[in-house]
Amino acid sequence: MKRIILIATCALMTCASAFAQEEAEPKLVVKPTGRILMDAGVMHSTDETLDNQLNDGVAIPDVRMGVSATYGKWKAKVDVGYARQSLSLKDISLDYNFNKENLIRMGYFVHQFGLQSGTSSSFKISMEEPLANQAFFNSRLIGAMYVHAGEKFHATASVFAENDAMKMTTDKLGNEAWGAMTRLVWRPLTERGKIFHIGISGAYESPRYNKDATISHKSYTLKAPFPTRIANVAAQEAKISDAKALWKFSPEMNFAIGNFGFEAQYFYVGIKRDNAMPNYNAWGAYSNVRYLLNGQGYTYTKADAGIATPDPGSLELVAAYNYSTLTDKDANVFGGKVNDWSLTFNYYLNKYMIWRVRGSITRATDNAAFNNNTFSILETRLQIKF
C-alpha cells in the first residue's frame, strides 16, 4: 500500500512539474535597435536650374534609435528617427504570433506590397529605392496587417488609414482616407542557391488629404525624387484632382541560381475621376540583376518573402534599370517620365555594417516642372545597423 501511495505521489509531482513548466510565466526580452547612414556624393544635371539644387556634398540622412520587446506570443517595436535636425516617429507596432507561420501586426509600419516592402529603406540592394516603387508605393501607414508565411505560400492582408492620420487630428484632417491591400506569393524553391518565387499585390485607396481645402480628400499626389538622399529634389510629381478612387496592382518575380540573382516588379495605377474628368493611368517597372563575387549563393527569407541579406564578408555587384511614367497626356497630367540606369557595389563588412558605392544616370523627360534633362551621380554610403 505504501508503495502504491509513493508511486502515485511521484506521478502527481511529475504531472504538477510538467504543468508548472507549461504555464510558466513568459520571459520578457528587450533589445535596443539602431541605424546610422553616412553618405557622400558628387552629382550633375544638364538642366541649370536643377543643377543648382542637386549639389555635391555629404550627409547623415538617417539616424535611428529604438527598442523591441518580446513577451510570449507578443512583440512590440518602437523606432524613432533623426534627420535634418528633426525627430520623427518610424515603426510603432504590436505583433501577436498565433504560431510560426501566422501573425497579426497593428500600429504604424510599412504594409507589404511588392518586393521592396519586405526590406528596410537602408537595405535596398541598389542603395536607393527604385523610383517606380517610390512613386507608386505607400510608406508607413496606421493600420493592421495579417501575415501568413507558409512553406510554399506567403500572403498578407491589410487595412489602413492615410499617412497624414499620424500627423494630424481629425478636426484638422477631416474624415480620414482609408484603404486595403494584399500581397500573394508562391515560392516553390527557397533553398540556398536555388530560389524562385512569383507574386502579385493589389490595393485600393480613397482620396487623400491635401493642404488645399478645395481638393482635400478629392485628390492624389504621386511623386519620386532623384535617386539620392544628399539632396531632395523631385524627379516626378503628379497631382490628380477630382479623384474618386485609386486602384493599383503589381506582379513580381524573384529567382536565384547559386551566386546569380534577379528580381523584377511592374506597377500599374488607375485613378477614377469625377466631374467628367478623364481617368488617370500611370505605370512603371524595375529590374535588378545581382551577383555575389564570393560566398556560397543567395538565401531566402520566408518572413519577408525575398532574397535575404548576403552573408557577412560577401561582395556583390547589382545592375539595375527603372522606367516609370507619371505623365498621362489623355488626362492632361504631365508628372514626368524617368529612365534610370545604375551599378552598385555592396560590401557586407560584418553582421552590422555595409559599405556601398553607386553610380547612376537618370533621364527625366515630359515633366511640366522642368526641361528634359540627364542627371548623373556617384555616391557612397557606410551604414551601421544593430
Buried (B, 14 or more C-beta within 10 A) or exposed (E): EEEEEEEEEEEEEEEEEEEEEEEEEEEEEEEEBBBBBBBBBEBBBBBEEBBEBBEBBEBEBBBBBBBBBBEEEEBBBBBBBBBEEEEBEBBBBBBEBEEEBBBBBBBBBBBBBBBBBBBBBBBBBBBBBBBBBBBBBBEBBBBBBBBBBEEEBBBBBBBBBBBBBBEEEEEEBEEBBBBBBBBBBBBEBBEBBBBBBBBBBBBEBBBBBBEEEEBBBBBBEBBBBBBBBBBEBBBBBBBBBBBBBBEBBBBBBBBBBBBBBBBBBBBBBBBEBEEEBEBBBBBBBBBBBBBBEEBEBBBBBBEBBBBBBBBEEBBBBBBBBBBBBBBBEEBEBBBBBBBBBBBBBBBBBEEEBBEBBBBBEBBBBBBEBBEEBBBBBBBBBBBBBE
